[in-house]
Amino acid sequence: MLIFAGTGIDFSFFYIKILAYMKKRLFFVFIFFNLAALALTAQKIKSMEFHDQQITDILLVLAQTSGTSIIPDETVTGTASFYFSDSDLEDALSLFLSTYKMYYTKEGSVIKVSRIKSSYDAAGGLVSLTADSVPVESLLRSLSHAIGKTVLYDTLPAISISVDINALPVKDVLGICIKRLPDYTIETGDSYFYIKKEQKETAAAAKEKKENGIKRNGDIYSLSLDRGRFLDTLTSLFSAAGKEYSLFVQSDIQLENMYFAGKDFDTMLRLILEHGNADYIEQNGIYYIIDMQKKGIGSKLKSTDIVQLSWIQAQDIPSLLPADLTAGSVLRIDKNTNSVLLTGTPEEIQPIEKFIRQVDVPLNGLQYKRIDIKYLDVKSVIPLIPSKMIQTQPVQIPGTNSLLASGTKETLDGLATFIADIDIKKAGVPIHLKYIQAADVLKNLPPSLTKDMIVDSGYPNLLFYTGTDENCKLFMHELNLIDRPKPQIRYQLLVIQYTKGKSSSFKPSATIKQSSESPNFVFSGDLSNIMTLTFDVIAKFGYEFAATLNAQISDNTANVFTDTTLTGLSGQDIKFQNTDTYRYIEYEVDESSSTTTRTGVTQQITSGLIVSLNGWVSGDDMITMTVNATVSKQNSDTSSSSSSTSVTTLPSTSERVVNTQVRTPSGEPVVISGLIKDDTSVTVQRLPVLGYIPLLGYLFRQTSKSKDKTEIVIYIVPHLIQETKESGNDDLRLERYYKSFVAVK
């Protein structure tokens, strides 16, 4: 008898019932485990017949039937036909594999099948290898696995060979495997073998290589290079020229598509160095090749040259020199001797000296003058110079907005006066924008404008116009058409969740009947639930829909998610979000000790309703909307599991997303439905202690499921907000604007 102390209650009856229940359940579990053990020990192959089936499929059937793992490698391919009688697995497998020249090895409870049979005698270093019609690459991989050494190889052709090798050295076996590959050789290392493909150059390739390089004809050089290395090309040039050089370049790059002809040595060297990002310094007949970033070491080789002038004044040289020629050198003027002192490396001095020699020639009364252009482009000024004003056409100084002209003092003065008259900065007419921004005008110029007619002021609502008065009037007319406020759109948004499948019922308590006193109809019913909504349900969908919705809200089969009004400009993104964010601390579980530790990382899950709208108004006042709606929900697990994974695993979420584009007149409703979801909740109740026992725990737990079907419906009514127009005649207003701009100018 079982009596709990202090209660006086006899529990023996319940105790006997529980023992009887457990004995009955344990009896079935015992039978289940015995049957499973009998199935696992069965290794007999039943009679089976295969006709032209894939060999890998046959092996899979054998594995499933016998309960043994059979793994074929990549050499097991093709089809086969075979009949299996009642026999053991190994007998049936051996007979089948020997018939189709395959082999197997057994490692524990796993059988591996291959068309290659290999073995290795480590003491004698001898290999045995047997295979029938197997790719060379597969043979090399099997050999590497057998001898325990790495076998490297270049790309091999897709050929198959058959071998039957018995006790040969490894290198001899490799030689047999690549016997049909004459372009491959074997390199041996301490811990590897390398099957290397020899690059044999054809006669045509050798001829092309010979022609693809530097050629010299006297003091003239040419280069034809499709692809080559920078240092190799440099070596070929100096070898052809018979000159000495010292290399200070560390990097080597690939050169491509270089074709030059009729160049002297210095020019050809400069062209090659430009592609290699290098430079050179020539000192005492030796060329020092250096990196661009290491050019500072050339300061040790700088020198000073004196250029004596004969025909022009030394003080005129700085104004004639292009700016890029004086970047690295130091130039000094000696008026007493009418000479120029140049300090720098030979490469920096030589271009300046060459330029000075070209301009220091007898002028026959002519002079050189540099004229700087301030506002106009020098390329547009040169064609405007009258041919009678100057004897020779001026030229642009490279890298500047200046030109170099030659002539007498009188003609040069006249040219300078002419250029000063046309090189003026135009006064800009201020253009004040009302609604659009300056960036919008600059991005999409009206037809009357070109880029040189408009100047950005830096302010968002101000531009400067620099064109003619006639074109300004046309521009103002176009601006009057485009400088308008963007239309505004007011969105009425109503989101309702309908729950279907419940047993509750409702009946709208509303009637519509004709009045006896007048021909009009009288509505009678309860609309208290929808009268609090800002969304005008009655006006948009009628009394019948309103009464039905009111009844559904009362019966809890309809739930209002959102009832709001949003306003935005045409083309502007509008977003409504009603969500909940849950934050979870991340934990780690130690599998060995089953302890849970906090990582310090916080994860978050956001669920709820997100609606994005973007509408724009067309010329006929129709509204085109892009609607993106997302409804998400965090799922809940109601099981009473105490497993540690429940602490570390985040709850799952479900989402319903719709992306669509609709077009509707102002004030007409748009309905988006179809966001349907079946919500299934699972509740598990366990008997303490017994409910958590593996396998047996299923006998002491109860699982219940419930299913609800919900649908989210989105109602949107876009309204175009009309702007009031300015009163007055457009032509008079345009004339008033134009006169004010002319007065300012």
Steps between C-alpha positions, in 0.01 A plus 500: 500500500633845402393777739643854489588638843270766636218429251358165594418428136552151354676529160550127441220484244659774284844344536379162370330669203818687403712181517253313280502782247883511490531122460267503204693783329843344573387171346438670162830689518683172566343341190589808290872490596527124435351537152741786423798291611392213274473736202847647559670159519351383171779491237327269249443628145163404357474398136503811281539555126634816329488581126727773363499703821758746628764319704481764773121440525556122533749557782254736671228231491743244646592741778139574589400133491790378716524800732870543413673821382637453144695802364607504129773742388508713182629209285181297549294594196293334226209256500468129573254207489521238778294248691545459876383179669452441871854535640715692744588861420875446455450196273247685282711819491823314415333314211343819363816713522730235352263465205537871416872529596452693821649455846400572856663557836336476839579757769307416813133491403553700178565340158680715240470408131739607221631396158852539638679249723824628653741387771839620622789315664659772712802283589599435140346815352305292245153571363237268354229666290213346303233693305295463184423804283544762773595871451868576562406770753307247712795256489736771628266589787464133601878452482557810719261360760668158496862618539417787741680761290380805309473459122467837326413530134422762239175487305474148350317401182182296545633156403439161665750215528509142635792385716600179679816578696649265758772612744675787313669814640279807528683698229468210255126481571467875434693458176258230386198715586623797289657292220234625256572861598831587327477870602517414873803426718545383860677713760585332831524669841554372849129490579330541162489409132417762235358412156602810303397597151789617284435818299625424150524803280392452140691647210220748434497608864879539500480714187222710651702543818802605302300760309310609810758733660755777441645563154775745414572666166795734542404745775128432454317245714164331471299288744230244427377337820173315550583384853823503698670588826620853569854403609544261204399773254737746669788254479431442128513876429835555674640182343401621152644848569821371658461737796563449871236533766454443871163378626342639819147373424367230732167413334435343163168543319333358192511713183239458228432640153801730455574591136745782420710567191758760389607611851844597624645325807399759759142521369461122491643471853262767626198322346592167662567661840163679497325162480721362777444798734872572502744775401869525418801719574796499259842571651835440329342280235326274753121492521363464854147352491301599811143479630287812480459509876878463542582785269635699794826303487575683176577815701849358547549518122368856441713743308487862376502598131539851359304588186634807321232694308578678175175638358249544782517654847564265791228665712237401239572127541291435819185644339548282190568169674207257551433431868557124472861547383610681817347254748825344623776738396621834634527783245700820557545802273836678454423835333866604487596209275150449348506137602284247686629272778323163523546276807370144508551152362580461130148372436352815656740743331502359146131579410539860627825552316349356183206742523731799555712407195186483287383850592848662508520552120525812283158664496553762227335759721246257648438432868331230709227577748299286737137605541296351784127441452297559817135417427474341156647172379826550309385249237195714424705825489758395238245455215357849574830684434487674156767374262600858406579589861804271532736328259505150658221322681555494881534162669372376835762443768449140618337460839392865526219732391755726326623546144841583353503755216782647289510829315609860524443704811210684333322183383546328836360804683202504264446126555514546878241782477273288278511205741439729801186634327350155444633334817247649739283347767133517418268654760251245618128568533371358831225242460302439820325165516177458693432132536770295325870502589795618295635145484182389323546764228871420454424130478221541242568814296203651313529505117594869492809453720850367449752430775696821434187715545429405860718529813432337835497754784552246775156577644213253445253757361729736301661475154680749275417528130777623265336474157335752271195707588287329236592154627436614858137573414460151355667348806268688735199370308625142536580558866147624560376161380735281703544706821179375652438344843491124510150363560427365845324171566304410815478127564221357714624162625294229667643152575271230639577142600214255440495172691331212322408149602364576847162366610360841596232657278364846456210674334515869405236684697427746222214549252432729207135562413296760320338765715126512500503877522742562211643311201846497665652199674560492874798312655459345843783312676792502746826651363661596830822303437585670171385849588819547701714433189648794309467291183164581341381142455138591422584751224754273330336157528136557587269423793488125444879463523509736798235300687680172429835640616337639815357158581833326435678739736237433763540125454883526517536348152643830371779697666605852393880504462537856375271798442708804401543780248836580334593797279799532265621659179458334165787254452590502871536178700255476790552233763272388781634258761323347796734235638629349821870432552614219729862476611662173603831431669708241318629200696745219427455140616803291602420153367743328739369653822150604378553846649362818343710818492411850388692631195416869542344518150143627475275393212172668413186398313253758368147397407183686410370704205710706255334678205699706246323721245633699207245673278538747216242707317478483121376775271141375513502511883513121521706368793742211446609334824772251585392310811734282707341338805656258749318330788726298729432304816726342757411137548470362852596155625259389773670166569625452851843380390785563736768426241794736497444578135187695592726750671736549207261479204313813388128463430400474136302765313245487220455771238241593241624738231325663205655734241268646239437808287151640437349799320179664616316834483518731800265389777441148364588218746753226431467164675797267541418156637632146486740524797367174640677289760418186691625535858559168671585482869626184669468438875689212662424388856740255668477293816782617729819292472336221295413732212869575431624139475621428139253291301298408811422866550252486210277282718475769770435816299199655328520719189220730386484716187281795407472669159375848411474650152552876477498746209640853492308745275639847420265784397664810349326815376736756339380861475663764280537827693429774247725808514347846454617667181632853487258749358591723210600460138805279439631722221484812720675319784770374262555852364530638854764238591700561184506879548620461857789276386606744228492785751729308733746432217 
